[in-house]
Amino acid sequence: MAARRIRLDGVLQAIGITVGLLGLVGGFVLLAVQYRPYSVPTDSMSPTVKPGDTVLAHPVKGSEVGRGDIIVFSDPQWGTSAMVKRVIGVGGDTVACCDSAGRTTVDGKPVTEPYLNASSPTALLLGDRAFSAKVPAGRLFLMGDNRSVSLDSRSHLELTAGTIPDSEVKARVEGTVWPLTTARTIDRTTAFDAVPGTRATAHGPLEPLEWAIIGGAALVLLSAAAGTVVGRLRRHRSS
């Protein structure tokens, strides 16, 4: 009977460790397949993404993103490195600044953006004037969340209304992974949902994958610890 209990204990421990390893390793593998890391050197997207953060971005086509999505992109007219900004307008939109409350408007509708840096809540650059830009088809109007310092579509209004081709989009940002103390997912925003047309898109499986990795690691540790505790108790009883 004792031998049967011992075998059962061992089987349960092995199952726990196996399931935990599957979650841990499988989560890491799927994370590597589904996401790409990008380093953000500036504070143009602060506080959503801080300087020095490494973000995780899900590769998507530019035609698949919507207003409010945070994207990684490159455009030779903006610079040589990949950049991170938020989509404010898509093809056909008219983006303007500002209404009487200092809010950006899209097709005449003011947008309340809760993610903006508190020190720069409006779409006006320091010393800048109001603007209105019609977004051509197949292009995107972008701004940073730290509006007073971000060099974005407002800085390039003379070049195709400050927009970039949606073909330059590399990925959609869905979370930060480094530093570990601030690692988190970045939720889809509802700020533009009241504006008819292309809204922010649903995010990928980043959060479930993170839970699979954390849960798998916890299950491995708990199973190993439980086996150690049971073994010590058995030795104590038999002594």
C-alpha positions in Angstrom: 0.0 0.0 0.0 2.9 2.3 0.9 4.6 1.6 -2.4 1.4 2.4 -4.2 1.2 5.8 -2.4 4.8 6.5 -3.3 4.1 5.7 -6.9 1.0 7.9 -6.9 2.9 10.8 -5.3 5.7 10.5 -7.9 3.2 10.3 -10.8 1.3 13.4 -9.6 4.6 15.3 -9.2 5.7 14.3 -12.7 2.4 15.3 -14.2 2.6 18.7 -12.5 6.2 19.3 -13.7 5.4 18.1 -17.2 2.3 20.4 -17.5 4.2 23.3 -16.1 7.1 22.8 -18.5 4.7 22.6 -21.4 3.2 25.9 -20.4 6.5 27.5 -19.7 8.4 26.4 -22.9 5.3 26.5 -25.1 4.6 30.0 -24.0 8.1 31.2 -24.7 8.1 29.5 -28.2 4.8 31.0 -29.2 5.9 34.4 -27.8 9.0 34.3 -30.0 6.9 33.3 -33.0 4.1 35.9 -32.5 6.1 38.9 -31.3 9.2 41.0 -32.0 11.1 43.2 -29.5 11.9 46.8 -30.3 13.8 49.2 -28.2 12.4 52.7 -27.7 15.1 55.3 -27.0 13.1 58.5 -26.7 10.2 59.8 -24.5 7.9 60.7 -27.4 5.4 58.0 -26.3 5.7 58.6 -22.6 4.0 57.7 -20.3 2.6 54.8 -22.3 6.1 53.7 -23.4 9.0 55.2 -21.5 12.5 55.9 -22.9 14.7 52.7 -22.5 11.6 50.4 -22.7 11.7 47.3 -24.9 8.3 46.8 -26.4 6.7 43.6 -27.8 5.0 44.1 -31.1 2.9 41.8 -33.2 3.8 41.9 -36.9 0.8 43.2 -38.9 0.1 44.9 -42.3 -0.5 48.6 -42.3 -3.9 48.1 -43.8 -4.8 46.1 -40.7 -4.3 48.8 -38.1 -6.8 51.4 -37.0 -7.0 54.7 -35.1 -5.5 54.4 -31.6 -3.1 51.5 -32.4 0.5 52.0 -31.4 2.7 50.9 -34.3 6.4 50.3 -35.1 7.2 51.8 -38.5 10.0 53.2 -40.6 9.9 55.9 -43.2 13.0 57.3 -45.0 11.6 60.8 -44.8 11.4 60.6 -41.0 14.7 58.9 -40.3 16.7 55.7 -40.7 15.6 53.8 -37.6 12.3 52.1 -36.6 10.0 54.4 -34.7 7.0 54.0 -32.4 3.9 56.3 -32.6 0.1 56.2 -32.3 -2.2 56.1 -35.3 -4.5 59.2 -35.1 -5.9 59.2 -38.6 -6.3 56.7 -41.5 -7.0 57.2 -45.2 -9.9 59.6 -45.8 -9.8 61.1 -42.3 -9.3 64.8 -41.6 -7.2 65.3 -38.5 -7.3 68.8 -36.9 -6.2 70.7 -33.8 -7.9 71.7 -31.8 -11.4 72.1 -30.3 -12.1 74.6 -27.5 -10.9 72.0 -24.9 -7.6 71.5 -26.7 -8.6 68.1 -28.1 -7.6 66.6 -31.4 -10.5 66.1 -33.8 -11.0 63.4 -36.4 -13.6 64.2 -39.0 -14.8 66.9 -36.8 -15.3 64.7 -33.7 -13.2 65.6 -30.7 -11.2 62.7 -29.2 -10.6 62.4 -25.5 -7.2 60.6 -25.1 -6.7 59.4 -21.5 -3.2 58.0 -22.3 -1.6 61.4 -23.1 1.2 62.8 -21.0 -0.3 65.1 -18.4 2.2 67.9 -19.2 1.3 68.0 -22.9 -2.4 67.1 -23.3 -3.1 68.9 -26.6 -2.0 68.3 -30.1 -0.1 71.6 -30.4 3.7 71.6 -30.4 5.2 74.4 -28.3 4.9 77.6 -30.3 3.0 75.8 -33.0 -0.3 76.8 -34.7 -3.5 75.0 -35.3 -3.5 72.6 -38.2 -5.8 70.5 -40.4 -4.6 67.6 -42.5 -6.5 65.4 -44.9 -5.1 61.8 -44.8 -4.7 60.3 -48.3 -5.8 56.8 -49.0 -3.3 54.1 -48.0 -1.5 56.4 -45.6 -1.5 57.1 -41.8 -1.4 60.2 -39.6 0.7 59.6 -36.5 1.4 61.3 -33.2 3.3 60.5 -30.0 1.5 60.5 -26.6 4.0 63.0 -25.3 2.7 65.7 -27.6 5.0 68.6 -26.6 8.2 66.7 -27.5 7.2 64.2 -30.2 8.4 64.7 -33.7 5.6 63.1 -35.7 3.1 63.9 -38.5 2.8 67.5 -37.2 6.5 68.0 -38.0 6.1 66.8 -41.6 2.8 68.5 -42.7 4.5 69.7 -45.9 5.1 66.1 -46.9 1.9 64.4 -48.0 0.0 66.0 -45.0 2.6 64.6 -42.6 1.5 61.0 -43.3 3.4 57.8 -43.9 2.5 54.9 -46.3 0.7 52.1 -44.5 3.2 49.8 -46.2 5.9 51.1 -43.9 4.2 49.6 -40.8 6.1 46.7 -39.3 4.1 45.8 -36.2 1.5 46.8 -33.6 2.8 47.4 -30.0 1.0 45.3 -27.4 3.2 45.4 -24.3 6.5 46.2 -22.7 8.9 43.4 -21.7 11.9 45.4 -20.3 12.7 46.5 -17.7 11.0 43.7 -15.9 9.8 46.0 -13.1 7.5 47.7 -15.5 6.7 44.9 -17.9 3.0 44.9 -18.8 0.5 44.6 -21.6 -0.8 47.7 -23.3 -4.6 47.5 -23.8 -6.5 48.4 -26.9 -7.8 51.9 -26.6 -11.4 52.9 -26.9 -10.6 56.6 -27.4 -11.6 56.6 -31.1 -14.6 54.2 -30.9 -17.1 57.1 -31.3 -15.5 58.1 -34.6 -17.1 56.1 -37.5 -14.7 54.0 -39.5 -11.5 52.1 -38.7 -11.1 51.6 -34.9 -8.2 50.3 -32.9 -7.8 46.6 -33.6 -8.1 43.7 -31.3 -4.8 42.6 -29.8 -3.0 39.3 -30.2 -2.4 36.5 -27.6 0.3 38.4 -25.6 -1.6 38.3 -22.3 -2.6 34.6 -22.4 1.0 33.7 -23.4 2.3 35.7 -20.4 0.0 33.8 -18.1 1.0 30.5 -19.6 4.7 31.3 -18.9 4.1 32.5 -15.4 1.6 29.7 -14.6 3.9 27.1 -16.0 6.9 28.3 -14.0 4.8 28.4 -10.8 3.5 24.9 -11.4 7.0 23.5 -11.9 8.2 25.1 -8.7 5.2 24.1 -6.7 5.3 20.5 -8.0 9.0 20.2 -7.2 8.5 21.8 -3.7 5.6 19.5 -3.0 7.6 16.4 -3.9 10.4 17.6 -1.5 8.0 18.2 1.3 6.2 14.8 0.9 9.6 13.1 0.8 10.8 14.7 4.0 7.5 13.9 5.8 7.7 10.3 4.8 11.3 10.0 6.0 10.3 11.7 9.3 7.5 9.2 9.9 9.7 6.2 9.1 12.5 7.4 11.4 
